[in-house]
Each structure stands twice: as C-alpha cells, then as structure tokens.
Amino acid sequence: MNPLIAPYVDASGRMILWPARKKRLAREALLDYVLEAIDVGREYSEKEIVALIETRAEVPDHAYLRREMVDTGRLQRDTYGKAYVRPSNPVLIPIGGGL
C-alpha cells in the first residue's frame, strides 16, 4: 500500500479519513486508490459510481469524492451528469481545496 494513504485507510482497505487540505499528495493518492475500483473506458451511471466508491471509501460525502475525481480529470462526466467514464489517458489537474 502507498505509504501516503496508509494513515487514512483501515485494515480492510477502506478509506476512513480525508486528509487536511495541506496534504495534497495524500489526497491525490487516495483519489487514485479509490479510482482503482473503476474500470477504464466503461460507462457507469451515477448510482454505479457511488457503489464503487463505497467499496473503497467509508466517508459521509461520496459526492465530494466523485466531484474531485471529475474536477481533477480522473473521471469524465457527460453534460447531464448521468454517465461517468474513467479515461485511459487522463490529463490530471492538481487537486483543489474543499472538505
């Protein structure tokens, strides 16, 4: 396991904490960790994405994680917010503030 995320993941492998804003690298590593549950190139509904996020993260705000994945280029969302795809070659954008 990536040592950056170890303090935020429990023994079962689920994220239980979100790092402080100043821990940008840990935040990005956790997004990548959660993203591993999502297949590249497959289209998912919002409900399916939330279910996959829940397999890796036990946090109260799954929508925040989903938005961060979209905002940082790790996940693409259609114009209507109904379909999501993990791109094969994402152009990553540094993570912002929040939570």
N, C-alpha and C positions, 0 to 999 in steps of 0.2 A: 504494500500500500504506500502511496505517496506520503512522505512524512509531513508535507504541508497540510494534508487533510486529516491525519490521524487524530488530532485533538477534537475534531468535530464529528467523528463517526464512532458509533457504538460497536460492540463486539460482533453484532450481527451484520455489520456493514452498512447500516443506515445512518445517513446524516441526521444528527440531532441538534446541532447548533449551527448558526450562521455567523461567520467571523465579523468582527468590528470593521467599520469602513476602511480603516487604515491597513487592513490585512488583504490588500487587493489580490496578491498572488494566491493566497489561500482561497479566496472567493472564486477566482477563475479556475483553480484546480478542482474545487468542489462542483462547479458547473460542469466541467469536463467529466468528472466522476459520475454525476447523475446522468449525464448525456449518454454514457456507455450503454444504458438500458434501451436506447432508441436506435433502431436500425437506420443506417444511411440509405437515403433515396426512397424510403417507404413513406406514403402519405398516411397521416394519422388525424383522427378527429381530436377536438379539444379534450373530450372525455377520455380518450385513449392515452393522450399525452399526460394528463393528470394521473391516471392509473399507473403509468410507467414511472413518473416522478415519485409517486408514493412507494414504489418498490425500493427506491434508493434514499428517500428523504422522509423523515418523520418531523415535519415542521408545520406550523399552522397556516402558512401562506404559500401554497403551491403555485398560486397565480404569480406571485413575485418571482419565483424561480423560473417559471415559464417565460415571463416577460424579459428577465435578464438574459435568458438563452436567446431570445429573439433579438433583443437590443444589442447583444454582443456578436451577432452573426452566427451563432452556433446552431440556431434553429430558424427556419423560414416559415412565415405565416402568410396565408393568402390574404387578399384585400379585405375579405369579410370576416377574418378571424376564425374560420371554421375548419381549415385544413392546415396541418403543420408537416414540414419535411426537414429532416436533418440532411444538409447538403454534404456532398462528398468532398468538396474543397472549399470550406468556409473561409470567408475573409473576416478574420476576427477583429473586433473593435474592443478596445480596453473597457473593462467594466466600470460602471459609474458608481454613484453613491446609493442611497436607499437603505432600507431596513435597518 
